[in-house]
Amino acid sequence: MKLSFRWYGESDPISLEYIRQIPGMRSIVSAVYDVKPGEVWPEESIKKMKEAVEANGMLFDIVESIPVPEDIKLGSPDADRLTEVYCENIRRCAKYGIKCVTYNFMPVFDWTRTQLDKAAEDGSTSLVMYWDQMRGLDPLVDDINLPGWDASYSREEVRELISAYGKLGEEGLWANLEKFLKKIIPVAEECGVRMAIHPDDPPYPIFGIPRIITCEENLDRFLKIVDSPANSLCLCTGSLGCAASNDVVAMVRKYAKMDRIAFMHIRNIKIMEDGSFEERAHLSSCGSLDMAEIVKALVECGFDGYVRPDHGRMIWGETGKPGYGLYDRALGAAYINGLFEAYTKALS
Ligand code: DNO
């Protein structure tokens, strides 16, 4: 496996100098943040990032994310032009050595949580999604501003988008995804890039907004649209794991065996009785997921893709971008290293 760490570029309070000190750290996962979704990434920005990462003894060979503009997901008249731009960004990334590009096809919002700093008994804080904080909210009526939602949309825009997606429905979203994949995957194949779709987080509809990258049946459907290793998964254990109906270990085993996982986001969550969930420390006993079985499945299937510790808690007084502090993600990386080393040795 190729161990990686997400870094938000020059503005990230965590320096590359620190990240490189995490044992086994190989790659930096990042993106160009100085242009809006739907715009071409300046080559100079990609090059600058590559140089900064390499100057710190690591590789910049994986991107997260090239965001997919809403107009593509909605199939608006501008979708074809924007898909062309998307393809150009894949080509530009490939030119500077990128081998894997993560993206998602989640309407309107990326991940959804109701609180970003819920304190646990041990004094650490983490991201949570509690149904009693969500229930009763109607985005078409209320002024909703949940943490983690894109603050660049005005409330009116959010309402319009939500109602457009409501009309589009799941099948409409699948059709637009299919159109998109059929254009971008041949380009990715040509450039030697694996596209890795991130599952919906959480993997069920919220406020009637369709969500389709959610469960085994839908992942199967997704992979069949273009049956190529360039059309692969970013298998996020914490996202898929929020639905108790998803058997994450079985999914990891199945898709790793098919060689359709390009990137693993490894983190643990605790599902509560009413379906709410809390992000927890990576260790299996801290949450609902069996991390050892997940890594064992990867090792047994000969997985050689990218892995990153996903969201961490805030511990030891650290402040910063929720989910993306240094300390707990570094603990996660060390734990992931340990599991891989143990299973690789045991199986060799
Ligand atoms: C959350 C991340 C996601 C992920 C995107 C990929 O912290 O896992 O935001 O980067 O969904 O496009």
Residues whose N, C-alpha, C, O or C-beta is under 5 A from the ligand:
A	BS01	DNO	E64 S65 T102 Y103 N104 D110 H198
